[in-house]
Amino acid sequence: MLGSMLFTEQTLAAVAAKFPQTPKNLSGIKGIGPEKTNRYGAAILTMIRTYEHQKGGVEAQVILF
């Protein structure tokens, strides 16, 4: 399933800008509530950590568009 089918572009942009590190941080982003955090949070946080590791840290930027 595509990310854009689960989250709006604005929500995906907020995730990319904020790089949440915990489920609590993730659920604080508009458009990601407790249900989506419980269902998809682990996978999203794993993707963020993998990206950070590949790019050398949290300061790496994601280009969405």
Number of C-alpha atoms within 10 A of each C-alpha: 5 6 11 11 8 14 15 14 14 12 17 19 16 16 20 16 15 14 20 20 14 13 16 13 14 24 18 14 15 14 16 21 14 15 10 14 20 13 10 14 20 14 12 18 19 12 12 19 17 13 16 17 12 10 13 10 12 15 10 15 14 15 8 9 5
